[in-house]
Amino acid sequence: GCLNGAPLECIEFFARNYQGLLKQLDCDGKSPLHCYLEFACLSTRDHIDNQSSVSSSSSSSSVAYEHDGAHETSYSNIKKEWDSSECVNVVKVLCSAAPETVRVKDNFGLTPIDVVQHFKADTVPDSSEYKRLNEIYQALSKVNIHLYCKEKIEMMRRKHHYK
């Protein structure tokens, strides 16, 4: 994903000028939001692991997650310094430009919210990682609820219009 690790300003530029591309899906059915969230969640885990590690080993680590036994993604050597507020802002920018991608299921049946929930379920509650993932989850949920309300209002208007 070209958005992975990009500064917020670059993503804002992309969202303003190439909004349609943020709705495109890759060969795995993933939107740029899916890809960014995988990166952000793995970066969170990598950042926490690096902070808690006392080893000075320079060996590369590979992180993977599975869903129903199917290998979905793997990243190696994630080095980006974690910035929780920037990540949430990136998610908000991506959602603002293409809110419907919050509900898009990839080829594995996962929405972006599912991706975050998967990582949250695998963390210790009240840990800094969990709190960071929860911030992302809250931002995505807010967009999802907004979409639901918008659809509900439109449905009620149509129903009222046909009476």
Salt bridges, closest charged atoms under 4 A:
GLU38 OE2 - LYS30 NZ 2.69
ASP68 OD2 - HIS67 NE2 3.32
GLU81 OE2 - HIS47 ND1 3.72
GLU100 OE2 - LYS23 NZ 3.52
ASP122 OD2 - ARG45 NH1 3.59
GLU129 OE2 - ARG45 NE 3.23
GLU151 OE2 - ARG103 NH1 2.64
GLU154 OE2 - ARG158 NE 3.55
